[in-house]
Amino acid sequence: MTLLLLVLACGPEGLAPSEPEPVSLHAELSARRTEPDASATLTVRVQADPGWSYTLPQLETEGLTLTLEDPESSVDGGEDVYRFTVEGEPGSYVVPPLQVAFTGPAGESVTQAVGPFYLDIGVDGPASTLEDLALAPAPPDPIWPEVLAGLAIGAAVLGGAAFLMRRRPSAPEPLPPPIPADVEALEAWAAARADESLGEHGLALALSRIFRRYLERACAVPATAQTSFEVLDGLHAHPRFTAALHDRARRLLTATDLIKFARQTGEAGLFDALDADLRAVIDATRRPLEPTDV
């Protein structure tokens, strides 16, 4: 009880504030949908402390024209504002993530990314009540669950120790071995292709989910929580991902993204080709690496 009162008395005010980041990158699109004869504006805001430098990369998206207006600077010179006029033919588009590399006064480097951005010109794209939450920052974790969990664990340990002194527990049942990642992925994909109720969009969703989960289990890449751009960037470091395998992974992620988000219709035999890509990636990464002699 005394420990609980001390923790409650300290509160969040007793925690030391974190140091602010020396650089920041923010971007927003003025509209998710425009008429065919109208344009949208992509506003990019870059903040860097004195001594830091950066280079803004060129934004390119097939079918869209992004024209940079004159950049502005804030009054104190700490923030640069870039506005791009976005125009194009009617259709649904995905502007890839904007990635900016910063260099500090001591030679240190920081890379930040924002996006992707989705724009429908003259058409109705996919709608969802959760679509605006995709780029929302995660709320800070509260400290009270950890405090209460710690107190509960302490009480449980004391109670368990007293219980064990009077009664010897029976041996726990062994847990069944987990399903191998390759078996899980191939069985799930076979079930999805056999499900006639899934249309092209549903099959693309299933393939994207299956492939991303396999990458998490077999390649230690957090694919279910990353964009396709971040997943492909992380696969460069995997020892088994050759250039050919990387191209197969890119085709899998790009094709499913276009069907999921841009609602593009796949060509005949698309899923047969993606099936071959999936099996090639699994076959090359399913076996464990040989131990390295030290």
N, C-alpha and C positions, 0 to 999 in steps of 0.2 A: 504493500500500500504506500509506503514512504517513497519507493522508487517511482510509482505512478504519479504521485503528487509532484515530485521533482521534475518529471518529464513534462507534465501539464503546465507547471509554472514557467519553464523555459520557453516552450512554444516555438513556433517557426522563427521568432525574432532572434533566438540565440544562434541560429545558423549563420555562418559567414557568407556574405554575398559573393557570387561568382564574378570573376573578372569579365568585363564586356569584350566581345569579339572585336579585333581591330578592323575587320572588314565585314561587309554584309552585302547580300544580293537579293533583290526582290523584283518580281515582274508580275504584271496582270494584264489580261486581255479585256478590252472595254465591253465586249459582247460575245456571247457564245453562238449567236445566230444573227446574220444580217441579210438584207434583201440583195438580189443580184446586182443592183446598180449602186450599192452602198459599200462602205469600207469600215473596217474595225481598226482600233489602235492598240498596239502592244507597247506598254510602258515599262521600261527597265530602269530600276534605280540601283545605283552602285555607290556604296560608301566605303571609304578607305582612310585610315588614320594617316597622318603625315609620315612620309618615308615609304609608304606602300605604293606599289604600281600594279597595273593590270592591263590586259589587252582584251577588248570586247570582240569575240569571234563573229564571223559573218553568219547571219541566219538565212537558211535556205530550206524551202519546202517545195516539192514538186507540185506544180499547179497554182502556187501562190506567188505573189509579188510583194516583198517586204521592203518598203522604201524608208530609209532613215532620214528623219527630219534633223534640223540643227540641234545638237545636244545642248542642254542647259546645265548650269551649276547652281547649287544653293548659295544663300547669302554668305555662309561661313566657309564655303569651298569644300566642305566635307562630303558632299553628295553630288553625284552626276546623274542626270536624268536623260534617257534616250527614248525617243518615241518613234515607232515604226508604223507606217500606214500599211495595212494588210488588205490586199485586194486579190480577186481571182475569179475564175469561172464557177458557176453553180456546182456544188458538191460538198462533201464532208471531208475535212482535212485534219491532220494531226501535225502540229508544229513540234518538232523534237525538243528535248530539254536544252536549255541554254546553260553552258558550262563555262565559267570564268576562272582563270588561274591568276592568283595574286602573288606578288613577290615582295617580301618585307625588307626593311633596311639592313638586316643582318644576313640576307640571302635566303631566309626561310620562305617556304612556299605553302600556300593554302588554296585549295580548289573548292568552289561552291557551285551548285547547280540548282536550277529551278525549272519547273515544267514537268511534263509536256503540257501543251495548250490545244484545246479542241475548238474548231470553228466550223459552223455549217453556213454555207452561202446559198440562199435561195431554196434550201431543202430542210426537212425536219430530220435531224439526226437522232440517235438513241437518247431517250430521256430516262432519268432516274432521280428520285428524291435525295439520293446520296451522292450524286455526281459532284456537287460543290464541296463535299467533305474530302475529296481525294487529295487536295493540296493544303488542307488545314493543318496547322502545326499541332503536334501532340501536346495535351495539357501536362503541366508538371505533376509528377507523382506526389501524392500526399504522404506525409510521414506517419500519420496516425495508424493506418493499417499495420505497418511494420512494428510500431510500438505495442499495439494491442496483441499482435501475433507473438511478439517476443514474450510478453507477460503470460499469454496463454500457453506457450511452449514451456516456459519455466514451471508453471503450475502443473502441466501435464507430466513433465519429467519427475517432479517431486511425488506426484500421485502414483506414477508408474513404478517408481523405485519402491515405494511402500507396498504396492501390490505384489511386486516380484519377490519381496522378502517373504511373503506368505504363500505364494503359489508359483510354481515353475511353469512357464509358458510352453506350449507345444511348438514343435518346429513348424515354421510357415511352409505352405505349399510353394514349390518352385514355380516361377512365372514361365509361361510358354515362350519359346524363342520368337523374336519379332520376324515378321514377313520380310524377306530380302527386298531391297528397294527396286531391283529390276523386275522381280516377280510381281510385286504390287503394281508397278507402272503398266506392265504389259497386260495383266489381267484387267485392270481398270479400263485401259484403252480398248481391249477386245469387247468388254461389256458395253462401252459407250457406242462403238460402231454397230453393235448388234441391236441397240435400242432404236427402233424405228420411229419412236415419238420425238426424237431429237432432230430438229432441223439443222441446216448448215450452221446457223448462229450457235445453237446449243452444242453442237459437236465441236465447234471451235473453242467454246468456253471450257468444255471438258478436256480437250487436248492441252490447252494452255495450263489448266490447273494440274493435270497429271504430269506434264513435263517439268513445270516449276517445282512441284513436290519432289520429283526424282532428283533434280539438281541439288535441292537442299539436303536430301539424305545421302546421295552418292558422292557429291562433289563439294559439300560444305559451303554452298553459295546460297545466301538468304533470298532465293528467287521469288518467293511468294510475297515478300515485303518490298521488292525493288521494281523499278521500271525496267522495260526490256533493254534500254540503253545501259543501265547499271549492271544488269545481269551479264550482258555480253562483255562489258568491261572487266567484270570479276573473273570470267572464264579464261581470260588471257593468261592468268597466273596458274591455271591448273596444268599439271605436268602431262596429262593425257590429251588435252585439247589442242590438236594440231590445227593448221589453217583450214583444212578440209572439214574437220568436225566443227570448228567455229562457224563456218559458212552454213552448215546444216542447222546449228542452233539458231543462227540469225534468221534462216528461212522459217523455222518453226515459230519463233516469237513474232516476226514481222507479219506473216500470213494470218496468224490467229488474231493479232492486234487489229489488222485491217478489217477482218470480218466482225470482231467484237465491237470496235469503236466507230469505224467509218462505214460499217454495214456494206462493204464491198462484197460482191458475189465471186466466189472462187471459180476457177476454170475447171473443166472436166478433168477428172483424175487428180485434183489437187490433194485430196486427203490420202490417196494412194501414195503420192510422192512424199507427203508429210509423214506417213506411216514408215516409209523407208528411211527417212531422216531420223525419226525417233528411234527405230531399231538399231541404226548405225551408231548413234550416240550411246545408247545403252550397252551395246555389245563392246564398245571400246572402253567404257568406264565401269563396267559391273565388277570386274575382277580387282582385288586389292593390289596395291603397289608392292613390288618386291622390297624387302628391307634393304637399307643402304648400309654398307660396311663403313664403320667409323675408323 
